[in-house]
Amino acid sequence: MSNEQMDLRIEKIEALKSQGISVYPERFSTNYELYEASLLDDGISGVRVAGRIVGIRNFSKLTFITISNIDGGLQLLLKKEEVGEAVFNEFQKVIDIGDFIGVEGLMYTTKSNEKTLRIHYYVFLGKAFRTLPEKWHGLTSIETRYRQRYLDLIMTKETQSRLLTRTKMVRAIRRFFEEQHFLEVETPVLQHTSSGALAKPFKTFHHSLDTELNLRIAPETYLKRLIIGGFTKVFEFAKCFRNEGISPQHLQEFTMVEGYAAYWNYEDTMKLMRKMLLFVLEQTFNTTVITIQGQSIDFSLDWTIVSFRDLILRDVGIDIDLYPDVKDLLQEMKKRNIDINHMDIESLGRGNLIDLLYKKVSRPQMIHPTFLIQHPIDLSPLARANDHNPALTDRFQLVVNGSEIINAYSELVDPLEQRKRLEAQAFLKSNGDLEAMEMDEDYLTAMEYGMPPISGFGFGIERLLMVLTESDTIKDCVLFPLTKKNENH
């Protein structure tokens, strides 16, 4: 915007000050939210509301004003004959779109059937020095929408709606777990090792302790320490950090809900997750039917259950059980011209290779809610081996619209087996697999004090919101996504 426009608005502030008007008042007492006032019957007086002005339409003897906030908006009417000429003219001179006002007045409905508050008096509550983006063109720059999310929230109904949905969803999830007698806990973000997931960490340095630390990639091993310590059902809303590539499906900083129940297996957790998702849909959208890719999907119907092996066999004809060696599997994929576009494919372990194959050939086609089970053990270093086939794990993922939205296991509680698997992961890491898991002696020590049978689950808030609102990119599902530093500031 031009400096002249800003200077003009600053002059208006000075004009108000010269009249003895408080330009930064400390408060304004309201008796209705904007969305509540818009539902009131005509004739109710003494209605007090406040908001940001997002529209002004001037006529010779009256002015229509629209004020809004995240929950909704309300039309106001300022009439010269009702408030007096001086007040009416003052409004025209010093108030701009973007400013905040508080008003008191009487509710009525206009001829065009719009609920409106007739202003008896108004109070200036704050000046916008910068002009808002032009209403009809709005914010067309994606970069601006992420970098200046506050403007996106003022101007874009879709953004307001989606991010309000996020808040409702978080509230519903928390309520669900509390009603299921899970205790909410908090675990450390700064950790000595990166365990609990296959991902590359962000590193930082603690000067007083003179040691390098990682930002956590998952809260898993600390939540399991709590089960060792006597908790039986825990969950956490955990900020996690993964130093991975940028894509429409991934955030480097995201919110994960993770939880564990002692004495359960993964089948108990499958029932819990279905129950949770139905509860969240009802609480957030007032329905269990969501439209995805033009299809109405009713989550209250039965969900498909399919094994990892059957899925890949069905989609590309490769039986992964016939290729226990990673080199042989890679050879078979090349023979069938399956290119998974990974720069360092030769250094991958078998688990990560199978995972990339599944993500390339199967996952994009999975639209309806599907429980994917029986993952290869190489893919799940912390999951319990299946009793009948030790090459598989007791694990499931819930996939909807080509996205993994929940991941859950019967947990590995045998410290000797856990040590073997972490040693195998450490070997992969030393051979160049950057996403392999680190050795975690402290967690192994905790395990050696004894663990009961456990089942655990984890899911990302942003990923779940992305799927349920059919967002094009996960950045739309977080209030302030990370953007490149703006060098112009």
C-alpha positions in Angstrom: 0.0 0.0 0.0 1.1 3.6 -0.5 2.7 5.6 2.3 0.1 8.4 1.5 -2.8 6.0 2.5 -1.1 5.1 5.8 -0.3 8.8 6.5 -3.9 9.7 5.9 -5.1 7.1 8.4 -2.5 8.2 11.0 -3.9 11.8 10.5 -7.4 10.5 11.3 -6.0 9.0 14.6 -4.5 12.4 15.5 -7.8 14.1 14.7 -9.6 11.8 17.1 -7.0 12.4 19.8 -7.3 16.2 19.4 -11.1 15.8 20.2 -10.2 14.0 23.4 -11.4 10.6 22.1 -9.5 7.6 23.5 -8.0 5.9 20.4 -6.9 2.8 22.2 -9.7 2.2 24.7 -9.1 -0.6 27.2 -12.4 -2.5 26.7 -16.0 -2.5 25.4 -18.7 -4.4 27.1 -20.8 -6.6 24.7 -23.9 -8.6 25.5 -24.1 -10.7 22.3 -21.6 -12.4 20.0 -22.1 -11.3 16.3 -23.6 -14.6 15.2 -26.0 -14.5 18.2 -27.2 -11.0 17.4 -27.9 -12.1 13.8 -30.5 -14.6 15.2 -32.3 -12.1 17.5 -36.0 -11.1 16.9 -36.8 -7.6 15.6 -37.4 -5.0 18.1 -34.9 -6.1 20.7 -33.0 -3.0 21.9 -29.9 -2.5 24.0 -28.0 -5.0 21.8 -24.2 -4.4 22.2 -21.7 -5.9 19.8 -18.2 -5.2 18.5 -16.1 -6.2 15.5 -13.9 -5.2 12.7 -15.5 -3.2 9.8 -15.2 -5.2 6.6 -17.7 -3.2 4.5 -19.1 0.4 4.3 -21.8 1.5 1.9 -22.5 5.3 2.1 -25.7 7.1 1.1 -26.6 10.7 1.7 -28.5 10.1 5.0 -27.5 6.6 6.0 -24.6 4.3 6.0 -24.6 0.5 6.0 -21.7 -1.1 7.8 -20.7 -4.8 8.0 -18.6 -5.9 11.0 -17.2 -9.4 11.4 -15.1 -11.8 13.4 -14.1 -15.5 13.0 -17.6 -16.7 14.0 -19.7 -14.5 11.7 -20.8 -11.0 10.7 -23.6 -8.5 11.3 -24.9 -5.6 9.2 -25.3 -2.2 11.1 -27.2 0.9 10.0 -26.1 4.4 10.9 -28.9 6.9 10.1 -28.3 10.6 10.2 -31.7 11.4 11.7 -31.2 8.8 14.5 -27.7 9.6 15.7 -27.5 13.3 14.7 -25.6 15.1 12.0 -22.4 15.6 13.9 -22.0 11.9 14.8 -23.0 10.8 11.3 -20.4 13.2 9.7 -17.7 12.3 12.1 -18.0 8.6 11.1 -17.6 9.4 7.4 -14.5 11.5 8.2 -12.5 9.3 10.6 -13.7 5.6 10.2 -12.2 3.3 7.6 -12.7 -0.3 6.5 -10.5 -2.4 8.8 -11.2 -0.3 11.9 -12.8 -1.8 15.0 -16.0 -0.3 16.5 -18.4 -1.1 19.4 -22.1 -0.3 18.9 -25.4 -0.4 20.8 -28.7 -0.4 19.1 -32.0 -2.0 18.0 -32.5 -5.1 15.9 -34.6 -5.0 12.8 -34.9 -6.7 9.3 -34.3 -4.7 6.1 -36.5 -4.9 3.0 -33.9 -7.2 1.5 -34.5 -9.5 4.5 -31.1 -8.9 6.2 -30.9 -8.8 10.0 -29.5 -5.4 10.9 -28.7 -3.5 14.0 -29.8 0.2 14.0 -27.0 2.1 15.7 -28.1 4.3 18.7 -24.4 5.1 19.4 -21.0 3.7 18.5 -17.5 3.8 20.1 -14.2 3.8 18.1 -12.2 0.7 19.3 -9.1 0.6 17.0 -7.6 2.0 13.7 -6.2 -0.1 10.9 -3.3 1.8 9.5 -3.0 -0.6 6.5 -5.9 -1.2 4.1 -7.4 -4.7 3.9 -7.1 -6.5 0.6 -9.8 -5.5 -1.9 -12.9 -7.5 -1.0 -13.9 -8.9 -4.4 -10.4 -10.0 -5.4 -9.4 -11.0 -2.0 -6.1 -12.8 -1.4 -5.1 -14.5 -4.6 -1.4 -14.9 -3.7 -1.0 -18.3 -1.9 2.3 -17.1 -0.4 0.5 -14.1 1.2 -2.3 -16.3 2.5 0.2 -18.4 4.4 2.7 -15.7 5.4 0.0 -13.3 6.5 -2.6 -15.8 7.8 -4.4 -13.1 9.8 -5.4 -11.4 6.5 -6.5 -14.8 5.1 -8.7 -15.3 8.2 -10.3 -11.8 7.8 -11.0 -12.2 4.0 -11.5 -15.9 3.2 -14.6 -17.7 4.4 -13.2 -21.1 3.4 -10.1 -20.5 5.6 -12.3 -19.3 8.5 -14.5 -22.4 8.2 -11.7 -24.9 7.9 -9.7 -23.6 10.8 -12.7 -23.3 13.1 -13.4 -27.0 12.1 -9.9 -27.8 13.3 -10.7 -26.3 16.8 -14.0 -28.2 17.0 -12.2 -31.4 16.0 -9.5 -31.0 18.7 -12.2 -30.4 21.3 -14.1 -33.5 20.2 -11.0 -35.7 20.2 -10.0 -34.6 23.7 -13.6 -35.1 25.0 -13.7 -38.6 23.5 -10.5 -39.8 25.1 -11.4 -38.3 28.5 -14.8 -40.1 28.3 -12.9 -43.3 27.5 -10.9 -42.8 30.8 -7.6 -41.9 29.0 -5.4 -39.4 31.0 -3.9 -36.5 29.0 -0.2 -36.1 29.6 2.8 -34.1 28.3 6.2 -35.5 27.3 9.5 -33.7 26.3 10.1 -32.1 22.9 13.9 -31.9 23.4 15.3 -35.4 23.3 18.7 -37.1 23.2 17.7 -39.6 20.5 15.0 -39.6 17.8 12.9 -42.7 18.3 9.2 -43.5 17.9 9.1 -43.1 14.1 11.1 -43.5 10.9 12.0 -39.9 10.1 14.9 -37.4 10.0 15.1 -35.1 13.0 15.8 -31.4 13.5 18.9 -30.9 15.6 19.6 -28.2 18.2 22.2 -27.5 20.8 21.8 -27.1 24.6 24.6 -24.7 25.7 24.4 -25.2 29.5 24.5 -29.0 29.1 27.0 -28.8 26.2 25.1 -31.4 24.3 23.4 -31.8 20.9 19.6 -32.6 21.2 16.9 -33.4 18.7 13.4 -32.0 18.5 11.1 -35.1 18.9 9.8 -36.9 15.9 7.2 -38.7 18.0 6.3 -38.9 21.7 6.1 -42.7 21.6 8.9 -43.9 23.9 8.1 -41.4 26.6 4.5 -42.4 26.6 5.5 -46.0 26.9 7.8 -45.1 29.9 4.6 -43.8 31.6 2.9 -47.2 31.1 6.0 -48.8 32.7 5.5 -46.2 35.5 2.0 -47.4 36.2 -0.3 -45.4 33.9 -2.8 -47.6 32.1 -4.4 -45.3 29.5 -2.6 -42.1 28.3 -2.8 -39.7 25.4 -1.0 -36.6 24.3 -1.5 -33.7 21.8 2.1 -33.7 20.8 3.9 -31.1 18.6 6.3 -33.1 16.5 9.1 -32.1 14.1 10.4 -34.0 11.1 13.1 -32.6 8.9 11.6 -34.0 5.7 10.9 -32.8 2.2 8.1 -30.4 1.5 4.9 -31.9 -0.1 1.2 -31.3 -0.1 0.9 -34.2 2.4 3.6 -33.3 4.9 4.4 -30.6 7.4 7.8 -30.2 9.2 6.0 -29.1 12.4 2.7 -30.8 13.1 0.4 -31.9 15.9 0.1 -35.6 16.6 -2.4 -37.3 18.9 -0.7 -40.4 20.3 -2.0 -42.7 23.0 -1.5 -46.1 24.7 -3.6 -48.6 26.6 -2.1 -51.3 28.8 -3.5 -54.9 28.4 -5.0 -54.1 24.9 -4.0 -55.4 21.5 -4.3 -53.7 18.1 -7.8 -55.1 17.5 -9.0 -53.4 20.6 -7.5 -50.2 19.3 -9.2 -50.7 15.9 -12.5 -50.7 17.6 -11.5 -47.6 19.6 -10.4 -45.6 16.5 -13.6 -46.4 14.6 -15.6 -45.2 17.6 -13.5 -42.1 17.9 -13.8 -41.1 14.3 -17.6 -41.5 14.3 -17.8 -39.4 17.5 -15.5 -36.7 16.0 -17.6 -36.6 12.7 -20.8 -36.2 14.7 -19.4 -33.5 17.0 -17.6 -31.6 14.2 -19.9 -31.9 11.2 -23.2 -33.2 12.7 -23.1 -36.2 10.3 -21.1 -39.4 9.6 -21.4 -38.8 5.8 -18.5 -36.9 4.2 -18.2 -36.1 0.5 -14.8 -37.1 -0.9 -13.9 -36.9 -4.6 -17.6 -36.4 -5.4 -18.6 -39.6 -3.5 -20.7 -39.5 -0.4 -18.9 -41.8 2.1 -20.8 -43.0 5.2 -18.2 -43.7 7.9 -20.9 -45.5 9.9 -20.9 -48.4 7.4 -18.4 -51.3 7.6 -14.7 -50.5 6.8 -12.6 -52.7 4.6 -9.7 -54.7 6.2 -6.8 -55.7 3.9 -3.3 -57.1 4.5 -0.2 -55.3 3.1 0.7 -58.4 1.0 -2.7 -58.9 -0.5 -3.0 -55.2 -1.4 0.4 -55.1 -3.3 -0.3 -58.5 -4.9 -3.7 -57.2 -6.1 -2.4 -53.9 -7.4 0.9 -54.9 -9.1 1.1 -58.7 -8.9 4.2 -58.8 -6.7 4.1 -61.2 -3.7 6.4 -59.4 -1.2 6.6 -62.7 0.8 8.6 -64.2 -2.1 11.3 -61.5 -1.8 12.8 -61.5 1.7 16.0 -59.9 0.3 15.8 -56.2 -0.5 18.0 -56.6 -3.6 15.7 -59.2 -5.1 12.6 -57.1 -4.5 14.3 -54.1 -6.1 15.2 -56.3 -9.1 11.6 -57.5 -9.5 10.3 -53.9 -9.3 12.8 -52.8 -12.0 11.7 -55.8 -14.2 8.1 -54.6 -13.9 9.1 -51.0 -14.7 7.9 -49.7 -11.3 9.7 -46.4 -10.7 9.2 -45.0 -7.2 11.3 -41.8 -7.8 13.7 -42.1 -4.8 17.1 -40.6 -5.2 18.9 -43.0 -2.9 16.9 -46.2 -3.6 19.9 -48.6 -3.3 20.5 -47.6 0.3 17.0 -48.3 1.5 16.1 -51.1 3.9 13.5 -53.6 2.8 10.8 -52.1 5.0 11.2 -48.6 3.6 11.3 -50.0 0.0 8.0 -51.9 0.5 6.5 -48.7 2.0 7.5 -46.6 -1.0 6.1 -49.3 -3.3 2.8 -49.3 -1.5 2.6 -45.5 -1.5 3.2 -45.5 -5.3 0.9 -48.2 -6.5 -1.8 -48.8 -3.9 -2.4 -45.9 -1.5 -3.7 -43.3 -4.0 -6.6 -45.6 -5.0 -7.8 -46.2 -1.4 -10.7 -43.7 -1.1 -13.2 -45.4 1.3 -12.0 -46.0 5.0 -9.7 -49.0 4.9 -7.8 -50.8 7.7 -4.4 -51.9 6.3 -3.0 -54.7 8.4 -0.1 -57.2 8.7 2.8 -54.8 7.9 6.3 -56.4 7.3 8.4 -56.3 10.4 11.1 -54.3 8.7 8.6 -51.4 8.5 7.7 -51.4 12.2 10.8 -51.4 14.5 8.6 -50.8 17.6 5.6 -53.1 16.9 4.9 -56.6 18.2 5.6 -59.5 15.9 2.6 -61.6 15.0 2.4 -64.9 17.0 1.7 -67.0 13.8 4.0 -65.2 11.4 7.0 -63.4 13.0 7.8 -61.7 9.7 4.7 -59.6 10.1 3.6 -57.2 12.9 0.3 -56.7 14.7 -0.3 -53.3 13.3 -2.9 -51.3 11.3 -3.2 -48.1 9.5 -6.5 -46.4 8.6 -6.3 -45.0 5.0 -9.0 -42.6 3.6 -8.8 -40.8 0.3 -5.2 -42.0 -0.3 -4.0 -40.7 3.1 -2.8 -42.6 6.1 -4.7 -40.9 8.9 -4.2 -43.3 11.8 -1.3 -45.6 12.6 -1.6 -48.2 15.5 0.2 -51.3 16.9 0.2 -54.0 19.4 3.4 -52.8 20.9 6.7 -54.7 21.3 7.4 -55.2 25.0 10.3 -57.7 24.8 13.5 -55.7 25.6 15.8 -58.4 24.0 13.8 -58.4 20.7 13.6 -54.5 20.8 17.4 -54.3 21.1 17.9 -56.6 18.1 15.5 -54.5 16.0 17.1 -51.2 17.0 20.6 -52.6 16.2 19.3 -53.5 12.7 17.9 -50.0 12.4 21.3 -48.5 13.5 23.1 -50.6 10.9 20.7 -49.3 8.2 21.4 -45.7 9.5 25.2 -46.2 9.3 24.7 -47.4 5.7 23.0 -44.2 4.6 19.3 -44.7 5.4 18.7 -41.3 7.0 15.2 -42.2 8.2 16.2 -45.4 10.0 15.8 -45.3 13.8 18.6 -44.5 16.3 19.7 -46.8 19.1 18.0 -45.7 22.3 19.7 -47.2 25.4 17.7 -45.2 27.9 14.4 -46.5 26.5 15.8 -50.1 26.5 16.7 -49.7 30.2 13.2 -48.6 31.0 11.8 -51.7 29.1 14.0 -54.0 31.1 12.0 -53.0 34.2 9.1 -54.8 32.6 6.1 -53.8 30.5 2.5 -55.2 30.3 0.9 -56.0 27.0 0.2 -52.6 25.3 -1.5 -51.2 22.2 -0.9 -47.7 20.9 -2.1 -45.3 18.2 -1.1 -42.1 16.6 -2.6 -39.7 14.1 -1.9 -36.2 12.8 -4.5 -33.5 13.4 -3.7 -31.7 10.2 -3.8 -34.9 8.1 -7.2 -35.9 9.5 -8.5 -32.4 8.9 -7.1 -32.4 5.3 -8.9 -35.6 4.5 -12.2 -34.7 6.1 -12.4 -31.3 4.5 -10.8 -32.4 1.1 -8.1 -29.8 1.3 -5.6 -29.6 -1.6 -2.6 -29.2 0.7 -1.9 -29.8 4.4 -0.7 -26.2 4.8 -4.3 -25.1 4.6 -5.0 -27.1 7.8 -2.6 -25.3 10.2 -3.0 -21.8 11.4 0.5 -20.6 10.7 2.3 -22.8 8.2 6.1 -22.4 7.9 7.1 -20.2 5.0 10.5 -19.1 3.7 11.9 -16.0 5.5 10.7 -12.8 3.8 13.9 -11.0 2.8 11.9 -7.8 2.1 11.3 -7.1 5.8 
